[in-house]
Amino acid sequence: MMNFLLGATAGALIACVGTITALRHPDLQVRLGLRPAVVAAAPAPRAPEPVCPPRAAEHAVGTTEMLLSPRRFWSIAPDKRPQ
């Protein structure tokens, strides 16, 4: 008899915890009618896409100019390249 009472108490406790946990989800609350359904609002206007500047051909990826540019280091000689 004691096993039955302990099993029934444990089962009831598990059922209560499971029910409370399930009812905390908003989807289930709406389905059971505990909370009114939220009407979807119109989407907010999107910001315009940013316009990227065109790529410069002289600064291609993988060139030695990227690391050894005279503009990056102190240089005694003036830069003779056209700007």
C-alpha beads as a LAMMPS data file, in Angstrom:
LAMMPS data file: protein, C-alpha beads

83 atoms
82 bonds

1 atom types
1 bond types

-500.0 500.0 xlo xhi
-500.0 500.0 ylo yhi
-500.0 500.0 zlo zhi

Masses

1 110.0

Atoms # bond

1 1 1 0.000 0.000 0.000
2 1 1 2.864 2.329 0.835
3 1 1 4.402 1.730 -2.611
4 1 1 1.134 2.724 -4.251
5 1 1 0.896 5.966 -2.263
6 1 1 4.523 6.892 -2.939
7 1 1 4.156 6.088 -6.649
8 1 1 0.916 8.068 -6.934
9 1 1 2.474 11.051 -5.146
10 1 1 5.577 10.952 -7.337
11 1 1 3.440 10.602 -10.478
12 1 1 1.229 13.530 -9.477
13 1 1 4.292 15.656 -8.726
14 1 1 5.843 14.810 -12.102
15 1 1 2.553 15.588 -13.867
16 1 1 2.271 18.964 -12.099
17 1 1 5.840 19.969 -12.946
18 1 1 5.374 18.865 -16.560
19 1 1 2.099 20.775 -16.892
20 1 1 3.512 23.956 -15.389
21 1 1 6.586 23.729 -17.607
22 1 1 4.489 23.169 -20.735
23 1 1 2.121 26.027 -19.930
24 1 1 4.996 28.484 -19.713
25 1 1 5.446 28.296 -23.507
26 1 1 3.573 31.111 -25.288
27 1 1 2.530 28.884 -28.219
28 1 1 0.767 26.463 -25.926
29 1 1 -0.869 29.295 -23.987
30 1 1 -2.365 30.665 -27.217
31 1 1 -3.520 27.193 -28.315
32 1 1 -5.291 26.588 -24.997
33 1 1 -6.876 30.039 -25.045
34 1 1 -5.085 31.287 -21.954
35 1 1 -3.660 34.233 -23.849
36 1 1 -5.052 36.038 -26.917
37 1 1 -3.248 35.533 -30.182
38 1 1 -1.011 38.408 -31.205
39 1 1 -1.936 39.907 -34.540
40 1 1 1.092 40.218 -36.759
41 1 1 1.910 43.845 -37.433
42 1 1 2.954 45.138 -40.826
43 1 1 6.695 44.729 -41.344
44 1 1 8.762 47.795 -40.654
45 1 1 10.222 49.545 -43.680
46 1 1 13.694 48.312 -44.423
47 1 1 16.660 50.592 -44.600
48 1 1 18.140 50.973 -48.074
49 1 1 21.026 48.690 -48.908
50 1 1 24.399 50.370 -48.441
51 1 1 26.196 51.172 -51.654
52 1 1 29.741 49.867 -51.700
53 1 1 32.387 51.934 -53.450
54 1 1 33.866 50.359 -56.590
55 1 1 36.998 48.332 -56.083
56 1 1 40.254 49.976 -57.004
57 1 1 42.348 47.888 -59.384
58 1 1 45.641 48.952 -57.832
59 1 1 44.802 47.484 -54.413
60 1 1 44.131 43.909 -55.433
61 1 1 44.285 41.221 -52.769
62 1 1 47.542 39.306 -52.600
63 1 1 49.920 41.919 -53.974
64 1 1 53.136 42.939 -52.280
65 1 1 51.817 46.497 -52.287
66 1 1 49.512 45.523 -49.435
67 1 1 52.362 44.848 -47.009
68 1 1 55.244 46.879 -48.348
69 1 1 53.516 50.085 -49.323
70 1 1 55.700 53.212 -48.987
71 1 1 52.650 55.022 -47.592
72 1 1 52.649 52.723 -44.574
73 1 1 56.283 53.268 -43.564
74 1 1 58.545 56.262 -43.069
75 1 1 60.239 56.958 -46.337
76 1 1 63.067 59.345 -47.171
77 1 1 62.440 59.291 -50.904
78 1 1 59.246 60.916 -52.122
79 1 1 56.573 58.732 -53.548
80 1 1 56.982 58.921 -57.346
81 1 1 53.805 57.125 -58.240
82 1 1 50.946 59.171 -59.672
83 1 1 48.157 59.768 -57.225

Bonds

1 1 1 2
2 1 2 3
3 1 3 4
4 1 4 5
5 1 5 6
6 1 6 7
7 1 7 8
8 1 8 9
9 1 9 10
10 1 10 11
11 1 11 12
12 1 12 13
13 1 13 14
14 1 14 15
15 1 15 16
16 1 16 17
17 1 17 18
18 1 18 19
19 1 19 20
20 1 20 21
21 1 21 22
22 1 22 23
23 1 23 24
24 1 24 25
25 1 25 26
26 1 26 27
27 1 27 28
28 1 28 29
29 1 29 30
30 1 30 31
31 1 31 32
32 1 32 33
33 1 33 34
34 1 34 35
35 1 35 36
36 1 36 37
37 1 37 38
38 1 38 39
39 1 39 40
40 1 40 41
41 1 41 42
42 1 42 43
43 1 43 44
44 1 44 45
45 1 45 46
46 1 46 47
47 1 47 48
48 1 48 49
49 1 49 50
50 1 50 51
51 1 51 52
52 1 52 53
53 1 53 54
54 1 54 55
55 1 55 56
56 1 56 57
57 1 57 58
58 1 58 59
59 1 59 60
60 1 60 61
61 1 61 62
62 1 62 63
63 1 63 64
64 1 64 65
65 1 65 66
66 1 66 67
67 1 67 68
68 1 68 69
69 1 69 70
70 1 70 71
71 1 71 72
72 1 72 73
73 1 73 74
74 1 74 75
75 1 75 76
76 1 76 77
77 1 77 78
78 1 78 79
79 1 79 80
80 1 80 81
81 1 81 82
82 1 82 83
